[in-house]
Structures are given as structure tokens and as C-alpha cells.
């Protein structure tokens, strides 16, 4: 039987890394993109290789259209069964009045333009039964001050998800989004560096703890499976009850 292929953007750390490892354990040949953390990328590639995974690690700068187009050129020859648009970053925490335009543009480019262009160029070659999974954020429903660009990008990604689901349904491709709540990742710790604040947030979560990247990866695994063939256009909260 033909091995199915998956591509995960922002796969070297956090939720993306957990999704890469979960899909690999599910039997996918998983490729992923990374930007600057060569050490984390190397360790992940070694873990995957040890498990017999023959995917690729593509270095990509998704903060520019040129960088996104280079990635598209690198991967377009492949026919992926699963595309996970996960890459995102928080490079500045500031109120709107102090947010740099470059930060706003970078958030939208990584968070919306990259998924748009990858869906645009990769979906025509994706076979019937394929899945596109976009990683959103609880910040679309409960926006946090200081990260306006991030929140706007994630909200736009959810709308893109629902449009793409309708447009690609005739091709047999499902498109869904995951909306993680507070999750213990490097990105989350950058936004909330104070341990006391993190503990306070944890007490507000009905299940009483921060999520782990593997919690989100498990739901992504379901969406990538045949068991989710009747689900499309959905935004699924993975929030511990928030």
C-alpha cells in the first residue's frame, strides 16, 4: 500500500513538532518546515529517521512572500495527503498604538498568506480523501491584548478554513481548523513569561492544567484519518474546557 505523505509547517518545536511525531507514528511520511532552530530540527530529523520516516526538513522563511514561494517551489512536485498549516510566531508584544507595521505585516504573512499560498498551490495535486488542518488559537474567541497581529491572523485563518472547505469539497478534500487553548509551548511561554500568571491561567481552565502539544496533536491525528471524512469547515476547540 502506498505510504501517505504529510507536510507540517513550523514543525521543529511546540505543537508543530508534536504533530510531526504523531503523524509519523500514524504511518505518514512526514516532511516539515523550520526557520532558525537548527538544533531542534536536527534532533527531530534524527528521531524520525530512527523510526524509518523518509520525509524532508525544509528551511523556510514564511515571513516574506518570496520565502513562501520558494517553499512552494521546493514542495510542489510532491502530492501530499495531509497539509498542516501550523507556522506562526510572536515577535513583539505591544499595544496597537505601539505595534510596528512590520510586526503586523509579518503576522499576517506567516499566519494567513502562507496557508493561502500553500493551499492554492498544493491542493490541486492532493488526492481525494486528503486533509488540510489549520492551527488557529483560542485568541480568536478570547483575544489577548498586546498581540493584535497574531489575533487578526488567526481569525483570518479560520475564515480561510471555511471558504477552502467549501471550495475543495468537490475534490474530496476536508479542511478544518484547530483552536488550541493555553498550551505549554515555547511560543506560549514567550507571551506569558511570568510563572505566577501562568499558574493563574491554569486555575481558570476547567480541566485544571495547561494543554500539552500532544493533546493538540491527537486531534490533528483524528482529522488526518479516515474517521474524519465527514467533517469539514469546522473550527474545533482544544482548550481544556475554556
C-alpha positions as CSV (number, residue, x, y, z in Angstrom):
1,X,0.0,0.0,0.0
2,X,1.3,3.5,-0.9
3,X,2.7,5.4,2.1
4,X,0.7,8.6,2.6
5,X,2.6,11.9,2.8
6,X,2.2,14.9,5.1
7,X,3.6,18.4,5.3
8,X,3.7,20.3,8.5
9,X,4.8,24.0,8.6
10,X,6.6,25.2,11.7
11,X,7.3,21.6,12.6
12,X,10.5,21.8,14.7
13,X,9.0,22.9,18.0
14,X,5.9,23.2,20.1
15,X,2.6,22.0,18.6
16,X,4.0,21.5,15.2
17,X,6.7,19.2,16.5
18,X,4.1,17.1,18.3
19,X,2.0,16.8,15.2
20,X,5.0,15.8,13.1
21,X,5.8,13.0,15.6
22,X,2.2,11.9,15.9
23,X,1.6,11.7,12.1
24,X,4.9,9.8,11.7
25,X,3.7,7.3,14.3
26,X,0.4,7.0,12.4
27,X,2.4,5.8,9.4
28,X,2.7,9.0,7.3
29,X,5.9,10.0,5.6
30,X,6.2,13.4,7.2
31,X,8.1,16.4,5.9
32,X,8.2,19.7,7.9
33,X,9.4,23.2,7.6
34,X,11.7,25.0,10.0
35,X,13.1,28.5,10.2
36,X,16.0,29.1,12.6
37,X,16.3,26.4,15.3
38,X,18.8,24.0,13.6
39,X,19.4,22.1,16.8
40,X,15.7,21.2,17.3
41,X,15.4,20.4,13.7
42,X,18.4,18.1,13.7
43,X,17.1,16.2,16.8
44,X,13.6,15.8,15.3
45,X,15.0,14.6,11.9
46,X,17.1,12.1,13.8
47,X,14.1,10.8,15.7
48,X,12.1,10.5,12.5
49,X,14.9,8.8,10.7
50,X,15.3,6.3,13.5
51,X,11.6,5.4,13.1
52,X,12.1,4.9,9.3
53,X,10.5,8.2,8.3
54,X,11.9,9.4,5.0
55,X,10.4,12.9,4.9
56,X,12.3,16.1,4.4
57,X,13.1,19.1,6.6
58,X,12.7,22.3,4.5
59,X,14.2,25.5,5.8
60,X,11.8,28.3,5.0
61,X,11.2,31.9,5.9
62,X,7.5,32.3,5.8
63,X,7.5,35.9,6.9
64,X,8.0,37.0,3.2
65,X,6.1,36.2,0.1
66,X,9.4,35.3,-1.6
67,X,10.2,32.8,1.1
68,X,6.7,31.2,0.8
69,X,7.1,31.0,-2.9
70,X,10.5,29.3,-2.5
71,X,8.9,26.7,-0.2
72,X,6.1,26.2,-2.7
73,X,8.7,25.6,-5.4
74,X,10.5,23.1,-3.2
75,X,7.5,21.0,-2.4
76,X,5.1,21.4,-5.3
77,X,6.3,18.3,-7.0
78,X,5.0,16.2,-4.1
79,X,1.5,15.0,-3.7
80,X,0.6,15.4,-0.1
81,X,-2.3,13.6,1.6
82,X,-2.2,15.9,4.7
83,X,-1.2,19.6,4.9
84,X,-0.9,21.2,8.4
85,X,-0.5,24.9,8.4
86,X,1.0,25.5,11.8
87,X,3.8,28.0,11.5
88,X,3.4,31.2,13.4
89,X,5.4,33.4,15.7
90,X,5.0,36.2,18.2
91,X,7.9,38.6,17.8
92,X,6.6,41.7,19.6
93,X,4.2,42.2,22.5
94,X,2.8,45.7,22.5
95,X,-0.5,47.7,22.4
96,X,-1.8,48.6,19.0
97,X,-0.6,52.2,19.3
98,X,3.0,50.9,19.7
99,X,2.9,47.9,17.4
100,X,5.3,48.2,14.5
101,X,3.8,47.9,11.0
102,X,6.4,45.4,10.1
103,X,5.2,43.2,13.0
104,X,1.6,43.4,11.8
105,X,2.6,42.5,8.3
106,X,4.8,39.6,9.4
107,X,2.0,38.1,11.5
108,X,-0.4,38.3,8.6
109,X,2.2,36.9,6.1
110,X,3.1,33.9,8.2
111,X,-0.4,33.3,9.6
112,X,-2.6,33.8,6.6
113,X,-0.6,34.4,3.4
114,X,1.5,31.2,3.8
115,X,-1.5,29.0,4.4
116,X,-3.3,30.6,1.5
117,X,-0.5,30.1,-1.0
118,X,0.2,26.5,0.2
119,X,-3.5,25.6,-0.2
120,X,-3.6,27.4,-3.5
121,X,-0.6,25.6,-5.0
122,X,-0.7,22.2,-3.3
123,X,-4.4,21.3,-3.2
124,X,-4.7,20.7,-6.9
125,X,-2.4,17.7,-6.6
126,X,-3.8,16.4,-3.3
127,X,-5.8,13.1,-3.8
128,X,-9.4,12.5,-2.8
129,X,-9.6,11.9,0.9
130,X,-6.8,14.3,1.7
131,X,-7.0,16.6,4.7
132,X,-5.9,20.2,5.3
133,X,-5.6,21.2,9.0
134,X,-5.0,24.8,10.0
135,X,-3.8,25.6,13.5
136,X,-5.7,28.6,14.9
137,X,-5.8,29.8,18.5
138,X,-8.3,30.5,21.3
139,X,-7.2,34.1,20.8
140,X,-9.8,34.3,18.1
141,X,-12.5,34.0,20.7
142,X,-10.7,35.3,23.7
143,X,-8.2,37.8,22.3
144,X,-5.2,38.8,24.5
145,X,-4.0,42.4,24.5
146,X,-0.6,43.1,23.0
147,X,-0.7,40.7,20.1
148,X,-3.2,42.3,17.7
149,X,-1.5,41.0,14.6
150,X,-1.4,37.4,15.9
151,X,-5.1,37.5,16.8
152,X,-6.1,39.1,13.5
153,X,-4.1,36.5,11.6
154,X,-5.7,33.6,13.4
155,X,-9.2,35.0,12.9
156,X,-8.5,35.3,9.2
157,X,-7.1,31.8,9.1
158,X,-10.4,30.4,10.5
159,X,-12.4,32.2,7.7
160,X,-9.9,30.9,5.1
161,X,-10.6,27.4,6.5
162,X,-14.3,27.7,6.0
163,X,-14.0,29.1,2.5
164,X,-11.4,26.5,1.5
165,X,-13.6,23.7,2.9
166,X,-16.5,24.7,0.6
167,X,-14.3,25.2,-2.5
168,X,-12.3,21.9,-2.1
169,X,-15.3,19.7,-1.1
170,X,-15.9,18.6,-4.7
171,X,-12.3,17.4,-4.8
172,X,-12.9,15.2,-1.7
173,X,-10.5,17.3,0.5
174,X,-11.5,18.2,4.0
175,X,-10.4,21.5,5.6
176,X,-10.7,22.1,9.3
177,X,-9.0,24.2,11.9
178,X,-7.9,23.5,15.5
179,X,-8.3,26.2,18.1
180,X,-5.9,25.3,20.9
181,X,-6.2,26.9,24.3
182,X,-3.3,27.7,26.7
183,X,-0.7,25.1,25.7
184,X,2.8,24.6,27.2
185,X,4.9,25.6,24.2
186,X,7.9,28.0,23.7
187,X,5.6,30.5,22.0
188,X,3.1,30.5,24.8
189,X,5.9,31.0,27.4
190,X,7.2,33.9,25.4
191,X,3.7,35.6,25.5
192,X,3.2,34.7,29.2
193,X,6.7,34.5,30.7
194,X,5.7,35.1,34.4
195,X,5.2,31.8,36.1
196,X,2.6,33.3,38.5
197,X,0.5,34.5,35.6
198,X,0.7,31.1,34.0
199,X,-0.4,29.4,37.2
200,X,-3.3,31.8,37.5
201,X,-4.3,31.0,33.9
202,X,-4.2,27.3,34.7
203,X,-6.7,27.7,37.5
204,X,-9.1,29.2,35.0
205,X,-9.0,26.1,32.8
206,X,-11.9,23.7,33.8
207,X,-9.6,20.7,33.4
208,X,-7.1,22.4,35.7
209,X,-4.0,22.4,33.6
210,X,-2.2,23.8,30.5
211,X,-2.6,21.7,27.4
212,X,0.4,19.8,26.1
213,X,1.4,19.8,22.4
214,X,0.5,16.2,22.3
215,X,-3.1,17.0,23.3
216,X,-3.5,19.0,20.1
217,X,-1.6,16.5,18.0
218,X,-4.0,13.8,19.0
219,X,-6.9,15.8,17.5
220,X,-4.9,16.6,14.4
221,X,-4.3,12.8,14.0
222,X,-8.0,12.2,14.1
223,X,-8.6,14.9,11.4
224,X,-6.0,13.3,9.2
225,X,-7.6,9.9,9.5
226,X,-10.5,8.3,7.5
227,X,-12.6,8.6,10.7
228,X,-12.9,12.3,10.0
229,X,-14.1,12.0,6.4
230,X,-17.5,13.6,7.2
231,X,-16.0,16.6,8.9
232,X,-15.1,19.8,7.0
233,X,-15.3,23.5,7.5
234,X,-15.1,23.1,11.3
235,X,-13.2,25.0,13.9
236,X,-12.5,22.6,16.8
237,X,-11.6,23.9,20.2
238,X,-8.9,22.0,22.1
239,X,-9.0,24.2,25.2
240,X,-9.4,22.1,28.4
241,X,-13.0,23.5,28.6
242,X,-12.5,27.2,28.1
